[in-house]
Amino acid sequence: MTNRVSIAAVLVLTAAVLFVFAAGAGEREEADADARAVDAVLDRPWQEAVISVRDLDAASRLFRDVGGWEVVSRGAMRRSELDHWGLPDSAAGEYLLIRAPGSTFGHLRFVRFIGVEQTPVRVGARAWDTGGYFSLMLRARDLDRVYADALAIGWHSESEPVRFDFAPSVLANVVLKGPDGINVALYERLEPPLDAFWDFERLSQPFNAMQMVADIERADRFFHDGLGMTHFWSGDFLDPAAGPNNFGLPQNLVTEIPRRTRILEADPGSEIGRLELMQFAGLDGRDLSARADAPNLGILAVRYEVADIRALPARLADRGIDTLRGPHDVEIEAIGETTMVTVQAPDGALVQLYAPR
């Protein structure tokens, strides 16, 4: 089912594909000589992503039935969490928390808000439309079969999986599109074998979450200068020859539209919990950032555990980052009693920071 593409056509297929190569090959980009010049607010991968959906079971089926993930817990959302999201007293909610078996980070919390009007954040959006989170990135085994199984339960994609040689690696990649605007980018490294860290059967825990941004430098300042994240990789890309791509660009434009990219990490050296920023230079899309908040549908937030949460708003304000919500005392099922602060990136993506109480 995969399309075999020449190396000339896919040498720089997408920044996301190159990221997988770099992470898998163990090479690091030296783009950040003073990586910790700004004190880091974050020091570990993101704990979970929060995804707002209409149907908990339907939205999570790809991960549970196709990917073999396990349910951690499910039930009613606590009033304090709904309050932190800014929802009215009349609103209610339920959640389903799942994870790749044995994973400590990168869990997915599907939430269903009840009694409120909702708009999809990115349903019908193209990759170059900015705002919110575009996708979560996972590794896969036997990608062709995973892709076929995903199609069988109603997911689809902009293109079929693309397979190519990028010495010393052979890779395959596809972006799946699911319910409520959820995008999941799957990567399989066919050669050489993955290292022992990646112990999974079909779908791994997420290693990255991608945002499409209108101004890469402005977005980068928020995460690098504001939150103190380290650059894992930084660069601009043009494909050297026309060919298929996983973002739905016309093939004759892949040599003309640079994809400007920054990949940042909170825990340098970790293979998971990164955030990726991408700008399609020269393509003007819609700005969907105003939609990227609860109770709307799609990938709403990533959550990081931090220290010294009470002092955080003032610390962030000194770096030009306003607190959207909090600090609030919030009880999160399966995490416990926390103090939480939410901040919003320039293109609407929410980052929730919490500390146990």
C-alpha positions as CSV (number, residue, x, y, z in Angstrom):
1,M,0.0,0.0,0.0
2,T,2.9,2.4,0.6
3,N,4.2,4.5,-2.3
4,R,7.9,4.0,-3.0
5,V,9.4,7.4,-3.6
6,S,12.9,8.2,-4.9
7,I,15.4,9.7,-2.5
8,A,15.6,12.9,-4.6
9,A,11.9,13.5,-4.1
10,V,11.8,12.9,-0.4
11,L,15.3,13.9,0.8
12,V,13.6,16.6,2.8
13,L,10.0,15.3,2.6
14,T,8.9,17.1,5.8
15,A,10.5,18.4,8.9
16,A,8.6,15.9,10.9
17,V,10.1,13.0,8.9
18,L,13.6,14.4,9.3
19,F,12.9,14.7,13.0
20,V,12.1,11.1,13.3
21,F,15.4,10.3,11.4
22,A,17.4,12.5,13.8
23,A,15.8,11.1,16.9
24,G,16.1,7.5,15.7
25,A,19.7,7.9,14.6
26,G,20.7,9.4,17.9
27,E,21.9,12.7,16.3
28,R,21.2,16.0,17.9
29,E,20.9,19.4,16.3
30,E,23.4,21.9,17.6
31,A,21.1,24.9,17.0
32,D,21.0,25.9,20.6
33,A,24.4,26.7,22.0
34,D,22.9,28.4,25.0
35,A,20.1,25.9,25.4
36,R,19.5,26.7,29.1
37,A,20.4,30.4,29.0
38,V,16.8,31.0,30.2
39,D,15.8,29.1,33.3
40,A,13.6,26.2,32.3
41,V,10.0,26.2,33.6
42,L,9.7,22.6,32.3
43,D,12.0,19.8,33.1
44,R,10.2,16.6,32.0
45,P,8.1,15.4,29.0
46,W,4.4,16.3,28.8
47,Q,2.3,14.0,31.0
48,E,-0.8,13.9,28.9
49,A,-2.7,15.5,26.0
50,V,-6.3,16.6,26.5
51,I,-8.6,15.9,23.6
52,S,-12.2,17.1,23.5
53,V,-14.5,14.7,21.6
54,R,-18.2,13.9,21.1
55,D,-17.8,10.2,21.8
56,L,-15.1,8.9,24.1
57,D,-15.1,5.3,22.8
58,A,-15.3,6.2,19.1
59,A,-12.5,8.8,19.3
60,S,-10.1,6.5,21.3
61,R,-10.8,3.4,19.2
62,L,-7.7,3.8,17.0
63,F,-5.4,3.7,20.1
64,R,-7.3,1.0,22.0
65,D,-8.4,-1.4,19.3
66,V,-5.8,-0.9,16.6
67,G,-2.9,0.2,18.8
68,G,-3.4,-2.1,21.8
69,W,-3.4,0.7,24.4
70,E,-4.9,0.2,27.8
71,V,-7.5,2.1,29.8
72,V,-6.1,3.8,32.9
73,S,-9.4,5.1,34.2
74,R,-12.7,6.7,33.2
75,G,-15.6,8.5,34.8
76,A,-17.0,12.0,35.6
77,M,-14.8,15.1,35.5
78,R,-14.4,17.0,38.8
79,R,-16.2,20.3,39.1
80,S,-12.9,22.1,39.8
81,E,-11.5,20.9,36.5
82,L,-14.5,22.2,34.6
83,D,-14.2,25.5,36.4
84,H,-10.6,25.8,35.4
85,W,-11.6,25.3,31.8
86,G,-13.9,28.3,32.3
87,L,-17.1,26.3,31.7
88,P,-20.5,27.4,33.2
89,D,-21.9,25.8,36.4
90,S,-24.5,24.0,34.2
91,A,-21.8,22.1,32.3
92,A,-20.7,18.6,33.1
93,G,-18.1,16.3,31.7
94,E,-16.7,12.8,31.5
95,Y,-13.3,11.5,30.6
96,L,-11.4,8.4,29.4
97,L,-7.7,8.2,30.2
98,I,-5.6,5.8,28.1
99,R,-1.9,5.0,27.6
100,A,0.5,2.8,25.7
101,P,1.1,-0.2,28.0
102,G,3.9,0.6,30.5
103,S,4.3,4.2,29.5
104,T,5.0,6.9,32.1
105,F,4.4,9.9,29.9
106,G,2.4,10.7,26.8
107,H,-1.0,9.6,28.1
108,L,-4.2,10.7,26.3
109,R,-7.1,12.1,28.2
110,F,-10.3,12.2,26.1
111,V,-12.9,14.5,27.5
112,R,-16.6,15.0,26.6
113,F,-18.1,18.2,27.7
114,I,-21.8,18.1,28.3
115,G,-24.4,20.9,28.2
116,V,-22.3,23.4,26.2
117,E,-22.2,24.4,22.6
118,Q,-19.1,23.2,20.7
119,T,-17.2,24.1,17.5
120,P,-14.5,21.9,16.1
121,V,-11.1,23.6,16.3
122,R,-9.6,22.1,13.1
123,V,-12.3,20.0,11.3
124,G,-12.0,20.9,7.6
125,A,-8.7,22.6,8.2
126,R,-5.7,22.3,5.9
127,A,-2.2,21.8,7.3
128,W,-1.3,25.5,6.6
129,D,-4.3,26.8,8.5
130,T,-2.9,27.9,11.9
131,G,-4.2,27.5,15.4
132,G,-4.2,25.0,18.1
133,Y,-2.5,21.6,17.8
134,F,-2.3,20.0,14.4
135,S,-1.3,16.5,15.4
136,L,0.2,14.0,17.8
137,M,3.1,11.9,16.6
138,L,3.5,8.2,17.4
139,R,5.8,5.4,16.2
140,A,4.2,2.4,14.6
141,R,5.0,-1.2,13.7
142,D,3.8,-2.7,10.4
143,L,2.4,0.7,9.3
144,D,0.6,-0.7,6.2
145,R,-1.5,-3.0,8.4
146,V,-2.1,-0.3,11.0
147,Y,-3.1,2.1,8.2
148,A,-5.6,-0.5,6.8
149,D,-7.0,-1.2,10.2
150,A,-7.4,2.6,10.8
151,L,-9.3,3.0,7.5
152,A,-11.6,0.1,8.5
153,I,-12.8,2.0,11.6
154,G,-13.4,5.2,9.7
155,W,-10.1,7.2,9.9
156,H,-8.7,8.6,6.7
157,S,-5.6,10.6,5.5
158,E,-4.4,13.2,3.0
159,S,-2.2,10.6,1.3
160,E,-1.3,7.0,1.5
161,P,1.8,6.1,3.6
162,V,5.0,7.2,2.0
163,R,8.1,5.0,2.3
164,F,11.6,6.1,1.5
165,D,15.3,5.6,2.0
166,F,17.2,8.1,4.2
167,A,20.5,6.4,4.9
168,P,21.1,4.8,7.3
169,S,17.3,4.6,7.9
170,V,14.4,3.4,5.9
171,L,11.2,5.1,7.0
172,A,7.4,5.1,6.4
173,N,5.0,7.9,7.4
174,V,1.3,8.8,7.2
175,V,-0.9,11.4,8.9
176,L,-4.3,9.9,9.9
177,K,-7.4,12.1,10.3
178,G,-10.0,11.0,12.8
179,P,-13.1,12.2,14.6
180,D,-13.5,15.8,15.8
181,G,-10.4,17.0,13.9
182,I,-7.9,14.7,15.6
183,N,-4.8,14.2,13.5
184,V,-2.3,11.4,14.4
185,A,1.0,11.2,12.5
186,L,2.5,7.7,12.4
187,Y,6.1,6.8,11.7
188,E,7.7,3.4,11.2
189,R,11.4,3.0,11.1
190,L,11.9,-0.1,9.0
191,E,15.7,-0.1,9.2
192,P,17.7,-0.2,11.4
193,P,15.7,-1.6,14.3
194,L,14.6,0.8,17.1
195,D,16.5,0.8,20.3
196,A,15.2,-0.9,23.5
197,F,13.4,2.2,24.7
198,W,10.7,1.7,22.1
199,D,9.1,-1.4,23.4
200,F,5.6,-1.6,21.9
201,E,3.5,-3.9,19.7
202,R,1.7,-1.6,17.2
203,L,1.5,2.1,18.4
204,S,3.9,3.7,20.8
205,Q,3.2,6.5,23.2
206,P,3.4,10.0,21.5
207,F,6.8,11.5,21.2
208,N,5.7,14.9,19.9
209,A,2.8,17.3,19.4
210,M,2.8,19.6,16.4
211,Q,1.4,23.1,16.0
212,M,1.0,25.1,12.8
213,V,2.0,28.7,13.4
214,A,1.7,32.0,11.6
215,D,5.1,33.4,12.7
216,I,7.7,30.8,13.6
217,E,9.9,33.3,15.4
218,R,7.1,34.6,17.6
219,A,6.0,31.1,18.5
220,D,9.6,30.0,19.2
221,R,10.1,32.9,21.6
222,F,7.1,31.7,23.7
223,F,8.4,28.2,24.1
224,H,12.2,28.8,24.1
225,D,12.5,32.2,25.8
226,G,9.3,32.0,27.8
227,L,9.1,28.4,29.0
228,G,12.9,27.8,28.6
229,M,12.6,24.8,26.3
230,T,15.6,23.6,24.4
231,H,15.9,23.4,20.6
232,F,16.2,19.8,19.5
233,W,16.1,20.8,15.9
234,S,15.7,24.0,13.8
235,G,15.6,24.5,10.1
236,D,13.7,25.4,6.9
237,F,12.9,22.9,4.2
238,L,12.2,22.7,0.5
239,D,11.8,19.4,-1.3
240,P,14.5,19.1,-4.0
241,A,12.0,17.6,-6.5
242,A,8.2,17.3,-6.9
243,G,6.6,14.3,-5.1
244,P,4.0,13.2,-2.7
245,N,3.8,14.5,0.9
246,N,1.8,13.9,4.0
247,F,0.4,17.5,4.3
248,G,-1.7,17.6,1.1
249,L,0.5,20.1,-0.7
250,P,0.2,20.0,-4.5
251,Q,3.2,18.2,-5.7
252,N,4.4,21.1,-7.9
253,L,4.5,23.4,-4.8
254,V,6.7,21.2,-2.5
255,T,9.8,22.7,-4.1
256,E,8.5,26.3,-3.7
257,I,6.9,26.4,-0.2
258,P,9.5,26.3,2.7
259,R,8.4,24.5,5.8
260,R,10.0,26.4,8.7
261,T,10.4,24.2,11.7
262,R,11.4,24.3,15.3
263,I,11.3,21.2,17.5
264,L,11.6,21.9,21.3
265,E,12.1,19.7,24.3
266,A,11.6,20.1,28.0
267,D,13.8,17.2,29.0
268,P,17.0,17.4,26.8
269,G,18.0,13.9,25.6
270,S,14.6,12.4,26.2
271,E,13.0,10.7,23.1
272,I,9.5,11.8,24.1
273,G,7.4,14.8,25.1
274,R,8.6,17.3,22.5
275,L,6.7,20.1,20.8
276,E,7.0,21.0,17.1
277,L,6.3,24.3,15.5
278,M,5.8,24.6,11.7
279,Q,5.1,27.5,9.4
280,F,4.3,27.1,5.7
281,A,6.1,30.1,4.3
282,G,4.2,31.6,1.4
283,L,0.9,30.0,2.1
284,D,-1.8,32.1,3.7
285,G,-4.3,29.8,5.6
286,R,-7.1,30.5,8.0
287,D,-6.4,31.6,11.6
288,L,-8.2,29.1,13.8
289,S,-6.6,30.2,17.1
290,A,-9.7,31.7,18.5
291,R,-11.4,28.2,18.5
292,A,-8.5,26.5,20.3
293,D,-10.1,26.4,23.8
294,A,-12.7,24.4,25.7
295,P,-15.3,23.3,25.2
296,N,-14.4,23.1,21.5
297,L,-13.5,19.8,19.8
298,G,-10.0,18.5,19.0
299,I,-6.6,18.4,20.7
300,L,-6.9,21.1,23.3
301,A,-3.8,21.0,25.5
302,V,-0.7,19.3,26.7
303,R,-0.1,19.0,30.5
304,Y,3.3,19.2,32.2
305,E,4.0,18.7,35.9
306,V,6.2,21.5,37.3
307,A,7.6,22.7,40.6
308,D,6.8,26.0,42.4
309,I,3.5,26.5,40.7
310,R,2.3,29.4,42.9
311,A,5.3,31.6,41.9
312,L,4.9,30.6,38.2
313,P,2.5,33.4,37.0
314,A,4.9,36.1,38.1
315,R,7.9,34.3,36.7
316,L,6.2,33.9,33.4
317,A,5.0,37.5,33.4
318,D,8.6,38.6,33.7
319,R,9.1,36.9,30.3
320,G,6.1,38.4,28.7
321,I,3.7,35.4,29.1
322,D,0.3,36.2,30.6
323,T,-1.5,33.5,32.5
324,L,-4.8,32.6,30.8
325,R,-6.2,30.8,33.9
326,G,-5.1,30.1,37.4
327,P,-3.4,29.3,39.6
328,H,-6.4,27.2,40.7
329,D,-6.8,24.2,42.9
330,V,-7.9,21.5,40.4
331,E,-8.7,17.8,41.1
332,I,-7.8,15.7,38.0
333,E,-8.9,12.1,38.0
334,A,-6.0,9.7,38.0
335,I,-3.6,12.6,38.8
336,G,-5.0,13.8,42.0
337,E,-5.2,17.2,43.8
338,T,-3.2,19.8,41.9
339,T,-2.6,23.5,41.5
340,M,-2.9,24.3,37.9
341,V,-2.0,27.3,35.6
342,T,-2.9,27.5,31.9
343,V,-1.0,29.6,29.4
344,Q,-1.8,30.1,25.7
345,A,0.8,30.1,22.9
346,P,0.6,32.8,20.2
347,D,-1.4,30.6,17.8
348,G,-3.9,29.4,20.5
349,A,-2.3,26.1,21.7
350,L,-2.9,25.6,25.4
351,V,-0.2,24.4,27.8
352,Q,-1.4,23.4,31.2
353,L,1.1,23.4,34.1
354,Y,0.4,21.7,37.3
355,A,1.9,20.6,40.6
356,P,0.6,18.1,43.1
357,R,-0.9,19.5,46.3
